[in-house]
Amino acid sequence: MVQDDQQNEIIEGEELDVPVSGADQASALLNLEELIKNHIEAIDKLKLELKTQREMLEDSFNTNPTYHEHVERVKEVTKAKNSVRQEISKQPSVATLNQKVKDLRFDMNEKNKTLSDLVQDYHEQTGATTIETRDGKVLEIVSTAKLVRRSS
């Protein structure tokens, strides 16, 4: 029996629906877990290297007297700008607008969270990977997963 190489090629993010025995499934799961752990370690190493390189880069700027002088001037101007901004923010009409903006941002974040839950339910129930809006735009359903360290 000759197998087509294209059928066996796994594209990133795709899964093959091939019947697998319990032992093969356990082995595949262990391999997947090992890959995840390897990637976590590689990312941790890259984070350390990035931190070191970033510190070296910052030191290159901070040791330059001209750069340091400009940074100090920027700090002074920023302090003056923030002082004026606070004075303007105390005006009742501006304070009201600021609160409206905060409320709208909160509402938008809540709507986005709800939409995410609804889209996930829609995807699980229908298996669809796209949805068409009322104005005819086709939107792709994309799921993301990430690992977060547990607090001890």
Secondary structure as GFF3:
##gff-version 3
##sequence-region A 1 152
A	DSSP	alpha_helix	5	8	.	.	.	ID=ss1
A	DSSP	alpha_helix	22	62	.	.	.	ID=ss2
A	DSSP	alpha_helix	65	89	.	.	.	ID=ss3
A	DSSP	alpha_helix	92	126	.	.	.	ID=ss4
A	DSSP	beta_strand	130	132	.	.	.	ID=ss5
A	DSSP	beta_strand	138	140	.	.	.	ID=ss6
###
